[in-house]
């Protein structure tokens, strides 16, 4: 299976169920886009190239993200994604996020503050299960702890002020993972909260039976 994943996506098929308001738009159909490489896995926390970032960003969500129609990424262009806003304490050492309510993982389980804490614990190497590769562990070296308040509030406690933590959380490399899915399973069949849901991964083979490219199919997730 891992060999099949390694050759994923010379072509990426996004099966879109479009629900727009324009009268000319229709639901369904297939959008096929070319892709330049084969990602080693679909686990964005473990990968470091655009080979996984580009096809998988629509499957995952961040806490915050950069506004996509603004040419330059800055602190001012950061907008909520899985949160409804954020606030700093006066010392700049505590960053609190109220979370969106009613969000569900693609398997139907609710998204809560526990998932945010699990993700940061995973990135810091503090979870019981480990990432196979953890290329951005140092990003979170200034995070002393992540605490939750109920199901829909989370606070990052920093060792010292670091405004850039918000920018790090807004990049395409900072998706939130579910507590109930292992890092191993996130490599091959990730369970996410994004607008698209993975429904099929298929390796394409040449005449000798060697995997040479692949197909990733995602469908618009139920709103």
C-alpha positions as CSV (number, residue, x, y, z in Angstrom):
1,X,0.0,0.0,0.0
2,X,2.8,2.4,0.9
3,X,4.3,1.9,-2.6
4,X,1.0,2.9,-4.1
5,X,0.9,6.0,-2.0
6,X,4.4,7.0,-2.9
7,X,3.4,7.1,-6.6
8,X,0.3,9.1,-5.8
9,X,-0.9,11.8,-8.2
10,X,0.7,12.3,-11.5
11,X,-2.9,13.2,-12.1
12,X,-5.2,14.4,-9.4
13,X,-9.0,14.0,-9.9
14,X,-11.2,16.2,-7.7
15,X,-14.8,15.1,-7.9
16,X,-16.7,18.3,-7.1
17,X,-20.3,18.6,-6.0
18,X,-20.7,22.3,-6.7
19,X,-23.5,24.0,-4.9
20,X,-23.2,27.5,-6.2
21,X,-25.9,30.1,-6.6
22,X,-25.4,31.0,-10.2
23,X,-28.0,29.5,-12.5
24,X,-25.4,28.3,-15.0
25,X,-23.7,26.2,-12.4
26,X,-24.5,22.5,-12.0
27,X,-23.7,20.0,-9.3
28,X,-21.3,17.2,-9.9
29,X,-18.8,16.7,-12.6
30,X,-15.0,16.0,-12.5
31,X,-12.2,18.5,-12.5
32,X,-8.8,16.9,-13.5
33,X,-5.6,18.8,-12.9
34,X,-2.0,17.8,-13.7
35,X,0.3,17.3,-10.8
36,X,4.1,17.4,-10.9
37,X,5.2,14.7,-8.5
38,X,4.2,11.8,-6.3
39,X,3.9,12.6,-2.5
40,X,5.4,10.0,-0.1
41,X,2.2,10.0,1.9
42,X,-1.0,12.1,2.5
43,X,0.1,13.1,6.0
44,X,0.8,16.8,5.7
45,X,2.4,17.0,9.2
46,X,5.1,14.5,8.0
47,X,5.8,15.9,4.6
48,X,7.8,18.8,3.4
49,X,7.1,19.3,-0.3
50,X,4.3,20.9,-2.4
51,X,3.7,17.4,-3.9
52,X,1.5,16.7,-0.9
53,X,0.6,20.3,0.1
54,X,-1.1,21.2,-3.1
55,X,-3.5,18.3,-3.5
56,X,-4.2,17.8,0.2
57,X,-4.9,21.4,1.4
58,X,-8.5,21.1,0.4
59,X,-9.0,18.0,2.5
60,X,-7.6,19.5,5.7
61,X,-8.3,22.6,7.8
62,X,-6.1,24.9,9.9
63,X,-7.0,26.9,13.0
64,X,-6.3,30.0,10.9
65,X,-5.2,30.6,7.3
66,X,-3.9,33.3,5.1
67,X,-6.7,35.0,3.0
68,X,-6.3,33.4,-0.4
69,X,-7.1,36.5,-2.5
70,X,-4.4,38.6,-0.9
71,X,-1.2,38.6,-2.8
72,X,1.1,39.0,0.2
73,X,0.9,36.8,3.3
74,X,1.1,39.0,6.4
75,X,-0.3,39.1,9.9
76,X,-3.1,41.3,8.6
77,X,-4.1,38.8,6.0
78,X,-4.7,36.0,8.5
79,X,-8.4,34.9,8.9
80,X,-10.2,32.3,11.0
81,X,-10.6,28.7,9.6
82,X,-11.5,26.3,12.4
83,X,-11.7,29.2,14.9
84,X,-14.0,32.2,15.2
85,X,-11.3,34.6,16.3
86,X,-8.3,34.9,18.6
87,X,-7.0,37.1,21.5
88,X,-3.7,37.7,23.1
89,X,-3.1,38.4,26.8
90,X,-1.4,41.6,27.7
91,X,2.0,39.9,28.0
92,X,1.8,38.3,24.6
93,X,2.4,34.9,26.1
94,X,-1.1,33.4,25.8
95,X,-3.0,33.0,22.6
96,X,-6.7,32.0,23.0
97,X,-8.9,30.6,20.2
98,X,-12.6,30.1,20.4
99,X,-13.4,27.3,18.1
100,X,-16.2,26.9,15.5
101,X,-19.0,24.7,16.8
102,X,-20.8,22.0,14.8
103,X,-17.7,21.0,12.7
104,X,-17.4,17.3,12.1
105,X,-14.6,15.1,11.0
106,X,-15.3,13.2,7.7
107,X,-16.1,10.1,9.7
108,X,-18.9,12.0,11.5
109,X,-17.2,12.5,14.9
110,X,-17.2,16.1,16.3
111,X,-14.2,18.4,16.1
112,X,-13.3,19.7,19.6
113,X,-10.5,21.5,21.5
114,X,-9.1,18.1,22.4
115,X,-8.1,17.6,18.7
116,X,-6.1,20.8,18.7
117,X,-4.2,19.8,21.9
118,X,-3.6,16.3,20.4
119,X,-2.2,17.9,17.2
120,X,0.3,20.1,19.1
121,X,1.2,17.2,21.4
122,X,1.9,15.2,18.3
123,X,4.0,17.9,16.8
124,X,6.0,18.4,20.0
125,X,6.7,14.7,20.3
126,X,4.6,14.5,23.5
127,X,1.9,12.2,22.3
128,X,1.9,8.4,22.9
129,X,2.1,7.8,19.1
130,X,4.8,9.6,17.1
131,X,5.0,11.1,13.7
132,X,7.4,9.0,11.5
133,X,9.0,12.3,10.3
134,X,8.5,15.6,12.2
135,X,10.1,18.3,10.0
136,X,8.4,21.2,11.8
137,X,8.9,20.2,15.4
138,X,11.0,23.2,16.1
139,X,8.2,25.5,15.1
140,X,6.5,24.7,18.4
141,X,9.6,24.8,20.7
142,X,8.3,28.0,22.3
143,X,4.9,26.5,23.2
144,X,5.0,25.6,26.8
145,X,1.5,24.0,26.9
146,X,-1.8,23.9,25.2
147,X,-4.9,24.0,27.4
148,X,-8.5,23.5,26.7
149,X,-11.6,25.1,28.3
150,X,-14.6,23.0,27.5
151,X,-14.9,21.6,24.0
152,X,-14.7,24.9,22.1
153,X,-11.8,27.0,23.5
154,X,-8.1,26.4,23.4
155,X,-5.1,28.5,24.7
156,X,-1.5,28.3,23.6
157,X,0.8,29.2,26.5
158,X,4.2,30.5,25.2
159,X,7.5,30.6,27.1
160,X,8.1,34.1,25.7
161,X,6.2,36.4,23.4
162,X,6.1,35.2,19.8
163,X,3.7,37.0,17.4
164,X,4.9,34.8,14.6
165,X,3.2,31.7,16.0
166,X,0.0,33.0,14.4
167,X,1.7,33.0,11.0
168,X,3.1,29.5,11.5
169,X,-0.4,28.3,12.3
170,X,-1.7,29.9,9.1
171,X,0.6,28.2,6.7
172,X,-0.4,25.2,4.6
173,X,1.8,23.0,6.8
174,X,-0.3,23.4,10.0
175,X,-3.5,21.3,9.6
176,X,-5.3,20.0,12.6
177,X,-5.4,16.2,13.1
178,X,-8.1,14.1,14.9
179,X,-7.3,12.5,18.3
180,X,-9.1,9.3,17.3
181,X,-7.0,8.5,14.1
182,X,-3.5,7.3,14.4
183,X,-0.6,9.0,12.6
184,X,-0.1,5.8,10.6
185,X,-3.6,5.9,9.2
186,X,-3.3,9.6,8.4
187,X,-0.6,8.7,5.9
188,X,-2.9,6.6,3.7
189,X,-6.5,7.4,4.6
190,X,-6.6,10.7,6.4
191,X,-9.7,11.8,8.3
192,X,-10.1,15.5,8.0
193,X,-12.6,18.4,8.3
194,X,-11.9,20.2,5.0
195,X,-14.3,20.9,2.1
196,X,-13.2,17.8,0.2
197,X,-13.1,14.2,1.4
198,X,-10.8,11.5,0.1
199,X,-12.8,8.6,-1.3
200,X,-10.3,6.7,-3.5
201,X,-6.6,6.3,-4.0
202,X,-5.5,4.2,-6.9
203,X,-2.0,3.5,-8.3
204,X,-1.6,3.5,-12.1
205,X,0.8,0.8,-13.4
206,X,2.8,0.4,-16.6
207,X,3.0,-2.7,-18.8
208,X,5.5,-4.4,-16.5
209,X,3.2,-3.9,-13.5
210,X,5.4,-1.2,-11.9
211,X,3.5,1.7,-10.2
212,X,4.3,4.9,-12.1
213,X,1.6,7.4,-11.3
214,X,-1.6,7.6,-9.4
215,X,-5.1,8.9,-8.9
216,X,-6.5,10.7,-5.9
217,X,-10.2,11.2,-5.9
218,X,-11.9,13.5,-3.5
219,X,-15.5,14.5,-3.1
220,X,-17.0,17.7,-1.7
221,X,-17.7,16.9,2.0
222,X,-21.2,17.3,3.3
223,X,-21.7,20.8,4.7
